[in-house]
């Protein structure tokens, strides 16, 4: 009699621990007033950038976990990302790139989780749309990823061979979500949020 395949345990605690460790390293000498010509920000806004860096690492590891379901791959990927200087540098720099990367990492997390857990697909895809919209507010370059996500969903559903391509809720990548609904969450919602953020910035 064959035994059931073993599944790796979710490394959520180690993921959170690694994120906190990276945050502590980035927070070293945080309260020291920096030279505005070099680093540009005092410790209060810098703390937000460090928090964004922590979230980036955690969200990236969660996305890898949902995509691979392999504990070792998730932890090694997180260690490599944490050991690199790019994440820590961006977490202490003036440019808002860390916020863009943070929001895109959150989008990847929710998208991979929606594919892995279709019963949670609707609210997770809605979260992806929100994060995409906020990312577009940080940098317009994120719109290319919006089109890529919609195109990927379309190709995956097309490969499932459904007769009613636009309205069928069967097949990959997220069973239970039609292509029309996916376009709303991944395409329309980000544009609406970006438009709202732009109007708020103009009126403000």
C-alpha positions in Angstrom: 0.0 0.0 0.0 1.5 3.3 -1.1 1.9 6.0 1.5 0.6 9.5 1.1 3.2 12.0 -0.2 4.8 14.1 2.5 4.3 17.9 2.3 6.7 20.5 3.5 5.5 22.6 6.5 4.8 26.2 5.9 7.9 28.3 6.9 5.7 31.2 8.0 7.5 31.7 11.4 11.0 31.6 9.8 9.8 34.0 7.1 8.6 36.5 9.7 11.7 36.0 11.8 14.0 36.7 8.8 11.9 39.8 7.9 12.4 41.1 11.4 16.1 40.4 11.4 16.5 42.4 8.1 14.5 45.2 9.7 16.8 45.3 12.7 19.9 45.5 10.4 18.4 48.3 8.3 17.4 50.2 11.5 21.0 50.4 12.7 21.8 54.1 13.6 18.3 55.0 12.4 17.9 57.9 14.8 21.1 59.6 13.8 20.3 62.7 11.8 21.6 62.0 8.3 23.2 64.4 5.8 20.3 65.5 3.6 22.6 65.7 0.6 23.5 62.0 1.0 20.6 60.1 2.4 17.8 62.7 2.2 15.5 61.7 5.0 15.3 61.8 8.8 14.4 58.7 10.8 10.6 58.9 10.7 10.2 58.6 6.9 13.2 56.3 6.9 11.4 53.9 9.3 8.6 53.6 6.7 11.1 52.6 4.1 12.5 50.0 6.4 9.0 48.7 7.1 8.4 48.5 3.3 11.7 46.5 3.0 10.6 44.1 5.6 7.2 43.6 3.9 9.0 43.1 0.6 11.0 40.3 1.9 8.1 38.6 3.7 5.8 39.0 0.7 8.4 37.7 -1.7 9.0 34.6 0.4 5.2 34.0 0.7 4.8 34.2 -3.0 7.6 31.7 -3.5 6.1 29.4 -1.0 2.7 29.4 -2.7 4.3 28.9 -6.1 6.6 26.1 -5.1 5.2 24.6 -1.9 8.9 23.8 -1.1 10.2 24.9 2.3 13.9 24.8 1.3 13.4 26.8 -1.9 11.4 29.4 0.1 14.0 29.8 2.8 17.0 29.8 0.5 15.4 32.4 -1.7 14.7 34.6 1.3 18.2 34.3 2.5 19.6 35.2 -0.9 17.3 38.2 -1.0 18.2 39.3 2.5 21.9 38.8 2.0 22.0 41.0 -1.1 22.7 44.7 -0.6 19.9 45.9 -2.9 17.0 45.4 -0.5 18.8 47.0 2.4 20.1 49.8 0.3 16.7 50.6 -1.0 15.2 50.4 2.5 17.5 53.3 3.5 17.5 55.4 0.4 15.6 58.5 -0.6 14.0 57.2 -3.8 10.5 55.6 -3.5 11.5 52.4 -5.4 11.2 50.3 -2.3 7.5 51.2 -2.1 7.0 50.1 -5.7 8.8 46.8 -5.1 6.9 46.3 -1.9 3.5 46.6 -3.6 4.6 44.4 -6.5 5.8 41.8 -4.0 2.4 41.9 -2.2 0.7 41.5 -5.6 2.8 38.4 -6.4 2.0 36.9 -3.0 -1.7 37.3 -3.4 -1.7 36.2 -7.1 0.2 33.0 -6.3 -2.0 32.4 -3.3 -5.1 32.8 -5.5 -3.8 30.2 -7.9 -2.9 27.8 -5.1 -6.2 28.3 -3.2 -9.0 29.0 -5.7 -11.6 29.1 -2.9 -10.0 32.4 -1.9 -9.4 33.5 -5.4 -11.9 36.4 -5.5 -10.7 38.5 -2.6 -7.1 37.7 -3.3 -7.4 38.9 -6.9 -9.2 42.0 -5.6 -6.2 42.6 -3.4 -3.9 42.2 -6.4 -5.8 44.9 -8.2 -5.5 47.2 -5.2 -1.8 46.7 -5.0 -1.4 47.1 -8.7 -3.2 50.4 -8.6 -1.1 51.7 -5.7 2.1 50.6 -7.4 1.0 52.5 -10.5 0.6 55.5 -8.3 4.2 55.2 -7.2 5.6 54.6 -10.6 3.7 54.4 -13.9 6.0 51.6 -15.1 3.9 49.2 -13.1 1.1 49.4 -15.7 3.2 47.0 -17.9 2.7 44.3 -15.2 -1.0 45.0 -15.1 -1.3 44.1 -18.8 1.0 41.2 -18.3 -1.2 39.7 -15.5 -4.3 40.1 -17.6 -2.6 38.5 -20.6 -1.3 35.6 -18.5 -4.7 34.9 -17.1 -6.2 35.0 -20.7 -3.6 32.6 -22.1 -4.0 30.2 -19.1 -7.8 30.2 -19.5 -7.5 29.8 -23.2 -5.2 26.8 -22.8 -7.9 25.2 -20.6 -10.0 24.8 -23.7 -13.3 26.2 -22.4 -16.0 26.8 -24.9 -17.3 30.0 -23.2 -13.9 31.7 -22.9 -15.1 34.9 -21.3 -17.7 33.6 -18.9 -16.6 30.1 -18.0 -15.4 29.8 -14.4 -13.7 26.4 -14.9 -10.1 25.8 -15.6 -6.8 27.3 -14.7 -5.4 29.6 -13.4 -8.1 30.3 -10.8 -11.1 28.0 -11.0 -14.2 29.8 -10.0 -13.2 33.1 -11.5 -14.3 34.0 -15.1 -12.1 35.9 -17.5 -14.4 38.9 -17.3 -14.1 39.0 -13.6 -10.4 38.6 -13.7 -10.1 41.6 -16.1 -12.1 43.6 -13.6 -9.9 42.8 -10.7 -6.6 42.8 -12.5 -7.2 45.6 -15.1 -10.1 47.9 -14.2 -9.6 48.1 -10.5 -5.9 49.2 -10.8 -6.8 51.9 -13.3 -9.6 53.2 -11.1 -7.3 53.3 -8.0 -4.5 55.0 -10.0 -7.0 57.6 -11.4 -8.3 58.2 -7.8 -4.8 58.7 -6.5 -3.9 61.0 -9.3 -7.0 63.2 -8.8 -6.4 63.3 -5.1 -2.8 64.4 -5.7 -3.9 67.1 -8.2 -6.7 68.4 -5.9 -4.4 68.3 -2.9 
